Amino acid sequence: MSPRVFACVASILLCSCALWLPGEDPKGAELKTRATPVLIALNRFHQETRTLPGSLSELAPRYIQMLPAELLLRLDTKNELLIFTYSPTWPQAGKISCSAHIGLQEWNCGTYI
């Protein structure tokens, strides 16, 4: 392969690494969709009780039928956040962490190593 072709291919591959913003890749979009019902249930719990549950399992079955077992959600009661972390869709690398403030339905995602 000539150096010019190699440089072109390498440039294309490097540019494709920034194809999606954190949380906007197909996997992140799916996880946010699946985590949103838990966030809604958590928001309802908080509105009704003015407290946060000790664990997410307290939401079922009154606020949500069941928690998605394969989605590893973490409740940060100190900062009032619902959080999940995942590895993004190829060709992106690294880890993405998404969080939503209790009382809101907006996910904020960022990259970390």
CYANA upper distance limits for C-alpha pairs under 8 A (distance plus 0.5 A):
  1 MET  CA      5 VAL  CA      6.98
  1 MET  CA      6 PHE  CA      6.86
  2 SER  CA      6 PHE  CA      6.65
  3 PRO  CA      7 ALA  CA      6.51
  4 ARG  CA      8 CYS  CA      6.74
  5 VAL  CA      9 VAL  CA      6.68
  6 PHE  CA     10 ALA  CA      6.54
  7 ALA  CA     11 SER  CA      6.57
  8 CYS  CA     12 ILE  CA      6.81
  9 VAL  CA     13 LEU  CA      6.75
 10 ALA  CA     14 LEU  CA      6.64
 11 SER  CA     15 CYS  CA      6.60
 12 ILE  CA     16 SER  CA      6.68
 13 LEU  CA     17 CYS  CA      7.19
 14 LEU  CA     18 ALA  CA      8.16
 15 CYS  CA     19 LEU  CA      7.64
 16 SER  CA     91 PRO  CA      7.33
 16 SER  CA     92 GLN  CA      8.27
 17 CYS  CA     91 PRO  CA      6.08
 17 CYS  CA     92 GLN  CA      5.34
 17 CYS  CA     93 ALA  CA      8.06
 18 ALA  CA     92 GLN  CA      7.39
 19 LEU  CA     92 GLN  CA      8.15
 20 TRP  CA     24 GLU  CA      6.20
 20 TRP  CA     25 ASP  CA      5.86
 21 LEU  CA     25 ASP  CA      7.49
 22 PRO  CA     28 GLY  CA      8.18
 22 PRO  CA     96 ILE  CA      6.76
 22 PRO  CA    109 CYS  CA      5.96
 22 PRO  CA    110 GLY  CA      5.79
 22 PRO  CA    111 THR  CA      6.55
 23 GLY  CA     27 LYS  CA      8.30
 23 GLY  CA     28 GLY  CA      4.91
 23 GLY  CA     29 ALA  CA      6.65
 23 GLY  CA     32 LYS  CA      8.33
 23 GLY  CA     88 PRO  CA      8.29
 23 GLY  CA     96 ILE  CA      7.29
 23 GLY  CA     97 SER  CA      8.42
 23 GLY  CA     98 CYS  CA      7.38
 23 GLY  CA    108 ASN  CA      8.37
 23 GLY  CA    109 CYS  CA      5.87
 23 GLY  CA    110 GLY  CA      7.79
 24 GLU  CA     28 GLY  CA      6.10
 24 GLU  CA     29 ALA  CA      5.92
 25 ASP  CA     29 ALA  CA      6.58
 25 ASP  CA     88 PRO  CA      7.17
 25 ASP  CA     89 THR  CA      6.68
 26 PRO  CA     30 GLU  CA      6.71
 26 PRO  CA     89 THR  CA      7.12
 27 LYS  CA     31 LEU  CA      6.68
 27 LYS  CA     88 PRO  CA      6.81
 27 LYS  CA     89 THR  CA      6.38
 28 GLY  CA     32 LYS  CA      6.59
 28 GLY  CA     86 TYR  CA      8.11
 28 GLY  CA     88 PRO  CA      7.21
 28 GLY  CA     89 THR  CA      8.45
 29 ALA  CA     33 THR  CA      6.73
 30 GLU  CA     34 ARG  CA      6.72
 31 LEU  CA     35 ALA  CA      6.46
 31 LEU  CA     71 LEU  CA      7.99
 32 LYS  CA     36 THR  CA      6.46
 32 LYS  CA    107 TRP  CA      7.77
 33 THR  CA     37 PRO  CA      8.24
 34 ARG  CA     38 VAL  CA      8.41
 34 ARG  CA     68 PRO  CA      8.08
 35 ALA  CA     39 LEU  CA      6.94
 35 ALA  CA     68 PRO  CA      8.41
 35 ALA  CA     71 LEU  CA      8.07
 35 ALA  CA     73 LEU  CA      8.29
 36 THR  CA     40 ILE  CA      6.63
 36 THR  CA    105 GLN  CA      7.71
 37 PRO  CA     41 ALA  CA      6.64
 37 PRO  CA     64 ILE  CA      8.02
 38 VAL  CA     42 LEU  CA      6.55
 38 VAL  CA     64 ILE  CA      7.45
 38 VAL  CA     67 LEU  CA      7.51
 39 LEU  CA     43 ASN  CA      6.57
 39 LEU  CA     82 LEU  CA      7.53
 39 LEU  CA    100 ALA  CA      8.28
 39 LEU  CA    102 ILE  CA      7.78
 39 LEU  CA    105 GLN  CA      7.43
 40 ILE  CA     44 ARG  CA      6.73
 40 ILE  CA    105 GLN  CA      7.70
 41 ALA  CA     45 PHE  CA      6.67
 41 ALA  CA     59 LEU  CA      7.22
 41 ALA  CA     63 TYR  CA      5.49
 41 ALA  CA     64 ILE  CA      6.39
 42 LEU  CA     46 HIS  CA      6.63
 42 LEU  CA     52 LEU  CA      8.19
 42 LEU  CA     56 LEU  CA      8.40
 42 LEU  CA     59 LEU  CA      7.41
 42 LEU  CA     63 TYR  CA      8.05
 42 LEU  CA    102 ILE  CA      7.61
 43 ASN  CA     47 GLN  CA      6.62
 43 ASN  CA    102 ILE  CA      6.39
 43 ASN  CA    103 GLY  CA      5.72
 43 ASN  CA    104 LEU  CA      8.07
 44 ARG  CA     48 GLU  CA      6.66
 44 ARG  CA     63 TYR  CA      7.64
 45 PHE  CA     49 THR  CA      6.50
 45 PHE  CA     50 ARG  CA      8.19
 45 PHE  CA     51 THR  CA      8.15
 45 PHE  CA     52 LEU  CA      7.66
 45 PHE  CA     53 PRO  CA      8.21
 45 PHE  CA     59 LEU  CA      7.74
 45 PHE  CA     63 TYR  CA      7.41
 46 HIS  CA     50 ARG  CA      5.41
 46 HIS  CA     51 THR  CA      5.81
 46 HIS  CA     52 LEU  CA      6.12
 46 HIS  CA    102 ILE  CA      8.32
 46 HIS  CA    103 GLY  CA      8.19
 47 GLN  CA     51 THR  CA      8.46
 52 LEU  CA     77 THR  CA      7.26
 53 PRO  CA     58 GLU  CA      6.66
 53 PRO  CA     59 LEU  CA      8.02
 54 GLY  CA     58 GLU  CA      7.75
 55 SER  CA     75 LEU  CA      7.54
 56 LEU  CA     60 ALA  CA      8.45
 56 LEU  CA     67 LEU  CA      8.42
 56 LEU  CA     75 LEU  CA      7.48
 57 SER  CA     67 LEU  CA      7.85
 59 LEU  CA     63 TYR  CA      5.64
 59 LEU  CA     64 ILE  CA      6.50
 60 ALA  CA     64 ILE  CA      5.57
 60 ALA  CA     65 GLN  CA      6.03
 60 ALA  CA     66 MET  CA      6.11
 60 ALA  CA     67 LEU  CA      7.75
 61 PRO  CA     65 GLN  CA      5.15
 61 PRO  CA     66 MET  CA      6.89
 71 LEU  CA     84 PHE  CA      8.20
 72 LEU  CA     84 PHE  CA      6.60
 72 LEU  CA     85 THR  CA      8.09
 73 LEU  CA     82 LEU  CA      7.31
 73 LEU  CA     83 ILE  CA      6.15
 73 LEU  CA     84 PHE  CA      5.40
 74 ARG  CA     82 LEU  CA      6.32
 74 ARG  CA     83 ILE  CA      5.56
 74 ARG  CA     84 PHE  CA      6.73
 75 LEU  CA     80 GLU  CA      8.01
 75 LEU  CA     81 LEU  CA      6.53
 75 LEU  CA     82 LEU  CA      5.29
 75 LEU  CA     83 ILE  CA      6.87
 76 ASP  CA     80 GLU  CA      6.09
 76 ASP  CA     81 LEU  CA      5.52
 76 ASP  CA     82 LEU  CA      6.73
 76 ASP  CA     83 ILE  CA      7.93
 77 THR  CA     81 LEU  CA      7.07
 80 GLU  CA    101 HIS  CA      6.34
 80 GLU  CA    102 ILE  CA      5.97
 81 LEU  CA     99 SER  CA      6.66
 81 LEU  CA    100 ALA  CA      5.98
 81 LEU  CA    101 HIS  CA      5.10
 81 LEU  CA    102 ILE  CA      6.18
 82 LEU  CA     99 SER  CA      5.94
 82 LEU  CA    100 ALA  CA      5.85
 82 LEU  CA    101 HIS  CA      7.06
 82 LEU  CA    102 ILE  CA      7.47
 83 ILE  CA     97 SER  CA      7.57
 83 ILE  CA     98 CYS  CA      6.15
 83 ILE  CA     99 SER  CA      4.81
 83 ILE  CA    100 ALA  CA      7.20
 84 PHE  CA     97 SER  CA      6.37
 84 PHE  CA     98 CYS  CA      5.98
 84 PHE  CA     99 SER  CA      7.08
 85 THR  CA     95 LYS  CA      7.40
 85 THR  CA     96 ILE  CA      6.07
 85 THR  CA     97 SER  CA      4.81
 85 THR  CA     98 CYS  CA      6.74
 86 TYR  CA     95 LYS  CA      6.23
 86 TYR  CA     96 ILE  CA      5.93
 86 TYR  CA     97 SER  CA      7.13
 87 SER  CA     93 ALA  CA      7.58
 87 SER  CA     94 GLY  CA      6.72
 87 SER  CA     95 LYS  CA      5.23
 87 SER  CA     96 ILE  CA      6.64
 88 PRO  CA     92 GLN  CA      6.52
 88 PRO  CA     93 ALA  CA      6.94
 88 PRO  CA     94 GLY  CA      7.63
 88 PRO  CA     95 LYS  CA      7.07
 88 PRO  CA     96 ILE  CA      7.15
 89 THR  CA     93 ALA  CA      8.33
 94 GLY  CA    111 THR  CA      7.63
 94 GLY  CA    112 TYR  CA      7.09
 94 GLY  CA    113 ILE  CA      5.86
 95 LYS  CA    111 THR  CA      6.37
 95 LYS  CA    112 TYR  CA      6.01
 95 LYS  CA    113 ILE  CA      6.33
 96 ILE  CA    109 CYS  CA      7.11
 96 ILE  CA    110 GLY  CA      6.14
 96 ILE  CA    111 THR  CA      5.09
 96 ILE  CA    112 TYR  CA      6.64
 97 SER  CA    109 CYS  CA      6.00
 97 SER  CA    110 GLY  CA      6.08
 97 SER  CA    111 THR  CA      6.93
 97 SER  CA    112 TYR  CA      7.85
 98 CYS  CA    107 TRP  CA      6.69
 98 CYS  CA    108 ASN  CA      5.90
 98 CYS  CA    109 CYS  CA      4.54
 98 CYS  CA    110 GLY  CA      7.05
 99 SER  CA    107 TRP  CA      6.01
 99 SER  CA    108 ASN  CA      5.86
 99 SER  CA    109 CYS  CA      6.90
100 ALA  CA    104 LEU  CA      7.28
100 ALA  CA    105 GLN  CA      7.13
100 ALA  CA    106 GLU  CA      6.32
100 ALA  CA    107 TRP  CA      5.24
100 ALA  CA    108 ASN  CA      6.72
101 HIS  CA    105 GLN  CA      8.01
101 HIS  CA    106 GLU  CA      8.10
